[in-house]
Amino acid sequence: SAPSDPPLPQAPPGTPLSGQDDPRAPGTPDPPTPPRDPSDWITAAPTTPPQPPQPPETLQPPQPLETLQLPQPPEPHRPPQPHGLPPAKPYLGSGPPTYDAEPTALPAADPDGLDDLVPDTVLDGARYGACTLRAASVRGDSARYRGEPRRDALLTARFGTGEHALILVAMATGARATPGAHRAAAEVCHWIGRAVGRSQVRLAQDMRAARRGDLKSGLHRLTDRSLGRLRASAAEQGLDPEEYAADLRCLLLPADPACRVRVFFGVGPGGLFRLRDGEWRDIEPPVGEVAGEPVVGFGALPAETPEGDRLTMDFGIPTPPSPYEPAAGPPREPFRFRASVARPGDTLLMCTEGLAEPLRGEPELPAHLVRRWSAPTPPGLAAFLADTQIRVKGYADDRTAAAVWEA
């Protein structure tokens, strides 16, 4: 066979393919390129040699659907869990509770009494001074199932401005199996709120000065007056005062960051707990007892209780008349009172019986809250609500709780 032709040299781009297309004779050398003026390096546009025409783009056959790479949607935003903790458990205890986890039936409504409706859940919070407050009230599982209103009432209020302000958290529980229980609970919260608000200046002064005797007698009197007004309201409505009644629990917090005195008072069952150094302690005061020891810096002898509370001294002097309001009738409810000085890192929890009972009866619940509430920062409102409504088998009453985190 004939030998193959040697490969042709590749011409640079833009070189004519045939000598007939070149006006110059074959073999004629290229003329020398004249030197360019340096000023043209900036002003003159660069010349691009002409490009050969490109062949038309070849159409590709369509690909089957399964081989196409469709754009994927962005990943949905998942907010991080508070404090890096896993999501709250749906329930604790030996098994799931009897009732559904979410509301089932709404309470019956009167078209002429819509102001009487009670929402299923109330949530609130604030930050003043050295403390952060979270408060929630949730209808119990049994009331959600039966379409009954929430018997618990919650009131959070600030009286005054600046460092002289006073924060009140009041919660009440109406009598069980009583049609107007939710109204009685709300009414007594309003009465005690009005009484504390009118005495706010004196109360704030007594708290900053740690006058335990004045605080005890004054708040006892305000509580008796509020409960007396509730009994009077029952008589006006033609109701039995023993049925139109409510338990009442209150917490007073000063907005002054230099004052760490925390005052609890009220009547009826419930719970008062303190989380300190990873351990819960039940500090609910017995009926009629006032825990008290001297407070350093308030003019009393320095001392501390075994639990580490610093309180004002009780010298056994008879309780003086209330400096806040005139005397009411004789007390009909046992009065509970506790005043203490909070430590940095403490968490104080006040709650109604609906949460106090499972805290005392189900060991998993306080352990669960220790894990959730021992972070350096307090939980947000949504996280606090999830923590307080964690369900426990055998406990289906309304739950109302207020927790205070000390900075």
TORROLUM-803089 format. One line per 10 residues: number of its first residue (from 1); their letters; for each residue x, y, z of C-alpha. Coordinates in steps of 0.02 Angstrom, whole numbers, plus 50000, padded with zeros to 5 digits. Each point is the difference from the previous one (the first is absolute). Last residue first. Layout:
NUM = a = X:Y:Z ~ ... $
END
This chain:
407 = aewvaaatrd = 48562:51797:54386 ~ 49858:49925:50102 ~ 49871:49901:49903 ~ 49820:50020:50060 ~ 49866:49870:49961 ~ 49811:50022:49995 ~ 49885:49850:49982 ~ 49819:49961:49965 ~ 49942:49825:49960 ~ 49820:49942:49980 $
397 = daygkvriqt = 49966:49823:50057 ~ 50043:49837:49907 ~ 50125:49910:50112 ~ 49989:49809:49992 ~ 50125:49978:49859 ~ 50119:50148:49989 ~ 49994:50128:49861 ~ 50132:50133:49969 ~ 49901:50162:50012 ~ 50131:50097:50097 $
387 = dalfaalgpp = 50144:49955:49885 ~ 49910:50038:49837 ~ 49943:50168:50068 ~ 50176:50042:50056 ~ 50068:49956:49828 ~ 49873:50112:49914 ~ 50034:50146:50117 ~ 50188:49987:49986 ~ 50105:49901:50121 ~ 50113:50088:50126 $
377 = tpaswrrvlh = 50186:50015:49959 ~ 50147:49904:50075 ~ 49909:49834:49982 ~ 49934:49910:50155 ~ 49818:50016:49950 ~ 49975:49855:49879 ~ 50104:49870:50091 ~ 49930:50050:50169 ~ 49826:50001:49925 ~ 50015:49817:49950 $
367 = aplepegrlp = 50063:49951:50173 ~ 49852:50092:50077 ~ 49882:49901:49885 ~ 50081:49829:50011 ~ 49970:49988:50187 ~ 49809:49998:49977 ~ 49902:50038:50159 ~ 50070:50165:50065 ~ 50017:50084:49831 ~ 49840:49912:49945 $
357 = ealgetcmll = 49905:50082:50144 ~ 50078:50174:49983 ~ 49947:50016:49818 ~ 49811:49991:50022 ~ 50016:50066:50178 ~ 50044:50173:49938 ~ 50178:50056:49969 ~ 50143:50106:50065 ~ 50175:49958:49938 ~ 50158:50091:50054 $
347 = tdgpravsar = 50158:49972:49899 ~ 50165:50044:50083 ~ 50157:50044:49900 ~ 50043:50154:50100 ~ 49928:49983:50176 ~ 49827:50055:50051 ~ 49961:50083:50166 ~ 49849:49926:50085 ~ 49823:50041:50053 ~ 49867:49868:50031 $
337 = frfperppga = 49817:50017:50044 ~ 49851:49883:50009 ~ 49831:50052:50071 ~ 49867:49880:50058 ~ 49830:50062:49938 ~ 49860:50080:50100 ~ 50093:50152:50066 ~ 49897:50114:50114 ~ 49920:50145:49908 ~ 50100:50135:49915 $
327 = apeypspptp = 50117:50126:50076 ~ 50040:50159:49907 ~ 50127:49993:49858 ~ 50190:50009:49978 ~ 50084:50022:50169 ~ 49915:49842:50066 ~ 49979:49998:50188 ~ 50148:49932:50096 ~ 50036:49813:50015 ~ 50041:49960:50180 $
317 = igfdmtlrdg = 50188:50004:50036 ~ 50082:49829:49994 ~ 50168:50072:49947 ~ 49989:49938:49821 ~ 50162:50046:49912 ~ 50008:50036:49816 ~ 50054:49865:49878 ~ 50159:49930:49928 ~ 49970:49830:49925 ~ 50145:49877:49991 $
307 = epteaplagf = 49901:49842:50031 ~ 50072:49982:50175 ~ 49932:50175:50037 ~ 50121:50145:50000 ~ 50058:50129:50127 ~ 50061:50178:50016 ~ 49907:50097:50136 ~ 49876:50126:49933 ~ 50024:50175:49928 ~ 49967:49955:49818 $
297 = gvvpegaveg = 50179:49966:49948 ~ 50000:49815:50038 ~ 49824:49932:50011 ~ 49941:49920:50160 ~ 49900:49837:49999 ~ 49822:49964:49953 ~ 49882:49866:49939 ~ 49823:50054:50039 ~ 49886:49858:50048 ~ 49811:50020:49999 $
287 = vppeidrweg = 49970:49855:49882 ~ 50162:49914:49956 ~ 50116:50091:49880 ~ 50028:49918:49830 ~ 50189:49988:49983 ~ 50009:49835:49904 ~ 50181:49988:49945 ~ 50057:49955:49825 ~ 50182:49961:49965 ~ 50117:50056:49860 $
277 = drlrflggpg = 50096:50127:50103 ~ 49838:50087:50052 ~ 49825:49969:49934 ~ 49870:50069:50120 ~ 49822:49940:50021 ~ 49835:50077:50057 ~ 49847:49892:49971 ~ 49813:50002:50013 ~ 49870:49990:50137 ~ 49898:50145:50068 $
267 = vgffvrvrca = 50040:50177:50051 ~ 50129:50125:49941 ~ 50171:50077:50022 ~ 50172:49994:49919 ~ 50129:50138:50014 ~ 50166:50008:49908 ~ 50136:50117:50067 ~ 50141:50021:49874 ~ 50010:50190:50010 ~ 50146:50081:49907 $
257 = pdaplllcrl = 49918:49969:49831 ~ 49847:50105:50053 ~ 49852:49929:49904 ~ 49933:49922:50159 ~ 49915:49828:49987 ~ 49841:49952:50093 ~ 49927:49825:49980 ~ 49820:49952:50030 ~ 49895:49844:50033 ~ 49811:49997:50018 $
247 = daayeepdlg = 49878:49856:50024 ~ 49825:50039:49939 ~ 49821:50018:50059 ~ 49825:50005:49926 ~ 49960:49830:50076 ~ 50022:50048:50182 ~ 49922:50170:49967 ~ 49841:49914:49937 ~ 49932:50103:49858 ~ 49862:50133:49997 $
237 = qeaasarlrg = 50101:50111:49884 ~ 50017:50136:50131 ~ 50047:49870:50131 ~ 50138:49931:49888 ~ 50067:50176:49973 ~ 50008:50025:50188 ~ 50099:49838:50017 ~ 50122:50062:49868 ~ 50015:50167:50088 ~ 50047:49907:50159 $
227 = lsrdtlrhlg = 50131:49901:49905 ~ 50079:50162:49942 ~ 49991:50076:50174 ~ 50080:49848:50079 ~ 50141:50004:49873 ~ 50033:50185:50027 ~ 50006:49972:50188 ~ 50124:49858:49986 ~ 50102:50105:49880 ~ 50011:50141:50128 $
217 = skldgrraar = 50037:49890:50150 ~ 50136:49901:49913 ~ 50079:50148:49913 ~ 50001:50107:50156 ~ 50081:49862:50103 ~ 50126:49957:49865 ~ 50067:50176:49981 ~ 50137:49956:49874 ~ 50043:50184:49963 ~ 49984:49974:49812 $
207 = mdqalrvqsr = 49844:49895:50028 ~ 49922:50126:50118 ~ 50028:50141:49875 ~ 49924:49899:49858 ~ 49847:49959:50106 ~ 49976:50182:50050 ~ 50002:50060:49819 ~ 49895:49857:49933 ~ 49855:50016:50121 ~ 49869:50044:49867 $
197 = gvargiwhcv = 50074:49871:49883 ~ 49999:49866:50134 ~ 49815:50026:50034 ~ 49952:50006:49816 ~ 50099:49843:49963 ~ 49923:49911:50149 ~ 49825:50041:49936 ~ 50040:49956:49820 ~ 50071:49830:50049 ~ 49846:49970:50109 $
187 = eaaarhagpt = 49887:50035:49851 ~ 50093:49886:49879 ~ 49989:49852:50118 ~ 49816:50032:50040 ~ 49958:50012:49815 ~ 50089:49837:49960 ~ 49906:49910:50138 ~ 49829:50062:49942 ~ 49924:49830:49960 ~ 50076:49912:50152 $
177 = aragtamavl = 50069:49823:49983 ~ 50165:50048:50081 ~ 50017:50168:50088 ~ 50095:50132:49904 ~ 50189:50005:49989 ~ 50098:50162:50017 ~ 50161:50074:49936 ~ 50080:50169:50038 ~ 50167:50063:49935 ~ 50038:50177:50058 $
167 = ilahegtgfr = 50146:50106:49940 ~ 50046:50157:50099 ~ 50075:50157:49926 ~ 50117:50112:50100 ~ 50147:49962:49885 ~ 49911:50081:49855 ~ 49813:50015:49997 ~ 49852:49954:50110 ~ 49891:49845:50003 ~ 50039:49855:49884 $
157 = atlladrrpe = 49870:49863:49976 ~ 49989:49813:49968 ~ 49831:49919:50034 ~ 49961:49815:49976 ~ 49834:49909:50024 ~ 49975:49813:50022 ~ 49828:49923:49974 ~ 50026:49978:49813 ~ 49832:49983:49916 ~ 49919:49829:49974 $
147 = gryrasdgrv = 49987:49914:49830 ~ 50009:49826:50073 ~ 50164:49952:49914 ~ 50087:50165:50030 ~ 49942:50001:50181 ~ 50073:49825:50025 ~ 50165:50048:49919 ~ 50022:50155:50107 ~ 49987:50177:49934 ~ 50168:50088:49999 $
137 = saarltcagy = 50064:50152:50097 ~ 50174:50068:49965 ~ 50128:50116:50079 ~ 50184:50037:49965 ~ 50096:50133:50095 ~ 50182:50049:49984 ~ 50088:50070:50153 ~ 50138:50122:50045 ~ 49902:50159:49971 ~ 49855:49968:49885 $
127 = ragdlvtdpv = 49971:49874:49862 ~ 49826:49953:49938 ~ 49888:49854:49957 ~ 49825:49947:49952 ~ 49900:49851:49937 ~ 49814:49962:50017 ~ 49925:49838:49933 ~ 49824:49933:49967 ~ 49922:50172:49991 ~ 49860:50041:50124 $
117 = lddlgdpdaa = 49830:50060:49941 ~ 49902:50111:50119 ~ 50015:50153:49888 ~ 49890:49903:49878 ~ 49852:50017:50116 ~ 49850:50044:49893 ~ 50038:49868:49867 ~ 50032:49873:50139 ~ 50140:49880:49958 ~ 50022:49815:50041 $
107 = platpeadyt = 50181:49953:50032 ~ 50100:49940:49850 ~ 50033:49816:49971 ~ 50156:49899:49957 ~ 50155:50096:50054 ~ 50166:49913:49963 ~ 50091:49858:50088 ~ 49850:49885:49999 ~ 49941:49927:50164 ~ 50052:49841:50091 $
97 = ppgsglypka = 50181:50045:50027 ~ 50138:49901:49914 ~ 50095:49875:50107 ~ 50101:49971:50157 ~ 50049:50181:50027 ~ 50041:50145:49888 ~ 49916:50073:49845 ~ 50031:50081:49831 ~ 50186:50020:50035 ~ 50076:50171:49973 $
87 = pplghpqppr = 50111:50015:49848 ~ 50185:49965:50027 ~ 50104:50133:50086 ~ 50119:50122:49913 ~ 49949:50141:50119 ~ 49836:50018:49906 ~ 49987:49884:49850 ~ 50072:50074:49842 ~ 49878:50071:49875 ~ 49975:49888:49849 $
77 = hpeppqplql = 49999:50097:49839 ~ 49940:49893:49856 ~ 50136:49934:49884 ~ 49996:50087:49833 ~ 49902:49918:49860 ~ 50101:49886:49884 ~ 50028:50052:49820 ~ 49958:49857:49881 ~ 50141:49892:49937 ~ 49919:49909:49853 $
67 = telpqppqlt = 50040:49815:49986 ~ 49830:49935:50060 ~ 49909:50116:49884 ~ 50079:49929:49842 ~ 50119:50115:49909 ~ 49944:50096:49847 ~ 50108:49974:49845 ~ 50139:50127:49982 ~ 49989:50132:49865 ~ 50165:50033:49913 $
57 = eppqppqppt = 50054:50179:50012 ~ 50031:50079:49831 ~ 50181:50001:49945 ~ 50103:50148:50058 ~ 50058:50128:49875 ~ 50186:50032:50009 ~ 50052:50133:50124 ~ 50065:50168:49944 ~ 50154:50059:50093 ~ 49962:50106:50151 $
47 = tpaatiwdsp = 50067:50177:50003 ~ 50028:50077:50169 ~ 49920:50171:50020 ~ 50119:50145:49987 ~ 50003:50126:50140 ~ 50110:49912:50127 ~ 50131:49913:49896 ~ 49978:50134:49867 ~ 50107:50120:50101 ~ 50146:49880:49980 $
37 = drpptppdpt = 49997:50035:49811 ~ 50008:49838:49909 ~ 50150:49942:49898 ~ 49964:49958:49819 ~ 49976:49816:49963 ~ 50121:49940:49868 ~ 49922:49940:49839 ~ 49969:49814:49992 ~ 50120:49907:49887 ~ 49949:49964:49819 $
27 = gparpddqgs = 50009:49812:49970 ~ 49841:49997:49902 ~ 49952:50169:49929 ~ 49898:50117:50108 ~ 49815:50021:49969 ~ 49967:49840:50102 ~ 49842:49907:49948 ~ 50092:49908:49865 ~ 50130:49943:50128 ~ 49868:49891:50081 $
17 = lptgppaqpl = 49945:49971:50181 ~ 50022:50181:50052 ~ 50077:50020:50175 ~ 49875:50063:50132 ~ 50049:49872:50130 ~ 50178:49937:49979 ~ 50028:49871:49865 ~ 50023:49821:50050 ~ 50131:49911:49900 ~ 49932:49861:49892 $
7 = ppdspas = 50029:49823:50056 ~ 50106:49893:49885 ~ 49905:49910:49862 ~ 49976:49816:50022 ~ 50110:49881:49902 ~ 49916:49916:49854 ~ 49948:49819:50024 $
END
